[in-house]
Amino acid sequence: MKSFKFKLTASLFLSNFLIRLGFFLAAGILLIVFGIGHPVLIPYGLALIIFDLIVSVIETVKMIRAIDVSEHPAVQDLKRAMDGKSSGSFVSNIHSTAGRVCEYYLKQRIGKDSDVSECIKVFEDMCRSEDSIKEDMLLFESGVYLDKDTYTFSLTRQYPNGEGEYFQIYMNLKFDIRDDLRLLRESVWNEDMNIDFFEYVRKSESYKLIKNLKIRDIEIGLDET
């Protein structure tokens, strides 16, 4: 368990230090480089790097405290992945760890008694907390697929895995089929919208028809394309 905690902490710290707050690191390095000819810039560069370091430590501590490593199945899944011999590049990629944390976030806050509005709000909060509205791709899909007796309302966040492919965090809400849902199908990426993604979702015909229905099943997961 100690090995798992160390790997998780290190991965989250690197994700914060190099990616989420990497702008400050890059700016600090540039100022130090330019400071070779203009020494007055060096203290500013060091200050930015130290700021990045301190905030990354604080954010990592907050994330670790939010995770109960002994109970939730999403975290157990992460432990198996990080300890598994066959995990390979999936484990070593800090992007995958960030995705697992987001998956855990959703599973902690969405339960079998959650309603449609609550599920969408939790997914939205997860996306906005990771700045994915601007940087990542968001997909809204709904319709009847392989199971003809099920109507699926799906939200997906897609982001690069750092190796030319993508990770997808998804939430599928499933409902018993009704006649007014059978022929209704929607599929749209956020880049094809001229309004906020979640505003579009809440104004969609699918949402209007299922928002007061009882959810039969909820699927939350992380895939790699």
SETORVO-742001 format. One record per residue (C-alpha): x, y, z. Coordinates in steps of 0.001 Angstrom, whole numbers, padded with zeros to 6 digits, always signed. Example, Ala and Ser with C-alpha at 12.3 -4.5 7.8 and 13.67 -1.06 7.14 Angstrom:
+012300-004500+007800;+013670-001060+007140;
***
This chain:
+000000+000000+000000;+002901+002359+000754;+004279+001741-002729;+000874+002530-004202;+000574+005763-002214;+004063+006838-003256;+003377+006154-006961;+000023+007925-006804;+001458+010940-004981;+004395+011209-007381;+002140+010930-010439;-000290+013547-009165;+002533+015913-008242;+004156+015618-011680;+000786+016106-013331;+000250+019319-011369;+003838+020599-011620;+004458+019850-015310;+000971+020034-016869;-001743+021841-014927;+000660+024536-013658;+003382+023991-016250;+002945+027511-017632;+004638+028948-014529;+007505+026476-014838;+008027+027282-018530;+007830+031028-017901;+010273+030742-015004;+012796+028807-017086;+012542+031348-019912;+013143+034240-017512;+016182+032500-016082;+017552+031853-019587;+017027+035488-020577;+018435+036452-017204;+021876+035286-018306;+022171+038589-020144;+019832+040496-017839;+020383+039301-014227;+017415+041295-012953;+015103+038688-014542;+016525+035704-012657;+014720+036342-009317;+011390+036579-011164;+012080+033284-012925;+012953+031579-009653;+009835+033032-008032;+007603+031531-010747;+009221+028109-010410;+008915+028198-006613;+005269+029276-006954;+004631+026327-009278;+006327+023978-006809;+004417+025206-003751;+000993+025228-005420;+001644+021780-006930;+002434+020391-003477;-000723+021950-002020;-002922+020645-004848;-001400+017166-004582;-002018+017030-000834;-005637+018095-001384;-006123+015355-004007;-004563+012652-001819;-006705+013639+001161;-009816+013424-001022;-009090+009798-001897;-009943+006960+000470;-007395+004383-000669;-008884+001532+001334;-012526+001385+000269;-013599+002732-003089;-013417+000237-006004;-012135+002901-008396;-009068+003388-006218;-008588-000368-005892;-008686-000532-009675;-006014+002173-009818;-003876+000250-007305;-004074-002916-009394;-003116-000966-012505;-000140+000708-010861;+001073-002528-009247;+000330-004809-012210;+003237-006242-014190;+001357-005835-017470;+000336-002238-016917;+003312-000934-018934;+002918+002489-020505;-000615+002870-019151;+000751+003011-015617;+003798+005128-016364;+001684+007746-018131;+000712+010454-015641;-002272+011304-017838;-003836+007941-017003;-003543+008641-013286;-005287+011987-013716;-008058+010158-015560;-008413+007584-012796;-008749+010356-010232;-011505+011948-012326;-013229+008568-012618;-013030+008209-008846;-014433+011730-008426;-017513+010771-010455;-018039+007439-008687;-017772+009080-005272;-020432+011675-006053;-022858+009739-008261;-024876+006914-006747;-027742+004659-007700;-030252+007188-006371;-028805+010184-008250;-031121+011911-010719;-030285+013140-014222;-029691+016754-013225;-027373+015767-010394;-025332+013425-012621;-024800+016107-015252;-023822+018678-012613;-021195+016346-011136;-019761+015615-014584;-019707+019342-015344;-017904+020118-012061;-015318+017438-012846;-014680+018932-016279;-014492+022538-015150;-012153+021714-012270;-009728+020249-014822;-010075+023132-017320;-011248+020621-019930;-013876+022981-021337;-011094+024833-023164;-008436+022170-023592;-010202+018830-023992;-012923+017441-026227;-016412+016863-024846;-018939+014564-026514;-022686+014362-025966;-024501+011297-027310;-027939+009827-026800;-030011+007170-028487;-030907+003493-028712;-027891+001344-029520;-027287-002424-029238;-029898-002953-026540;-033189-002019-028195;-034945-001797-024829;-032521+000812-023460;-032153+004510-024113;-028637+005785-023320;-027714+009370-022442;-023923+009721-022515;-021314+012366-021684;-017637+011827-022524;-014516+013834-021827;-011630+013044-024181;-008065+014206-023640;-004605+013270-025032;-002686+010424-023382;+000652+011999-024285;+001442+009264-026794;-000677+010271-029776;-003892+008590-028604;-006628+009572-026144;-008218+008747-022818;-012004+008959-022492;-013834+009440-019204;-017459+008547-019775;-020777+008543-017952;-023655+006566-019456;-027146+007022-018022;-029500+004227-019073;-033296+004318-019161;-036088+001937-020029;-037207+002633-023586;-040341+004650-024358;-042018+005374-027677;-041023+009056-027606;-037367+008084-027120;-037065+005248-029586;-036216+007365-032653;-034468+010216-030839;-030688+010253-031371;-028106+012986-030830;-024323+013059-031196;-022283+016269-031066;-018789+017401-030003;-018224+020638-028110;-016166+022049-031006;-019307+021939-033174;-021341+024045-030743;-021687+027811-030629;-022773+027805-026964;-021436+026302-023740;-021344+022493-023896;-023430+021894-020788;-025906+024594-021727;-026367+022746-025027;-026879+019442-023188;-029518+020904-020899;-031358+022473-023847;-031310+019269-025897;-034474+017386-026748;-033040+014270-025112;-032532+016020-021792;-036044+017482-021820;-037530+014007-022216;-035393+012108-019692;-034691+014707-016994;-037555+013503-014796;-037213+009789-015554;-035704+007318-013122;-032264+006153-014193;-032149+002367-014524;-028374+002048-014568;-025286+004280-014469;-021974+003368-016085;-018814+005353-015291;-015407+004425-016623;-012103+005309-018273;-011063+003976-021683;-007977+004432-023844;-008414+004701-027617;
***
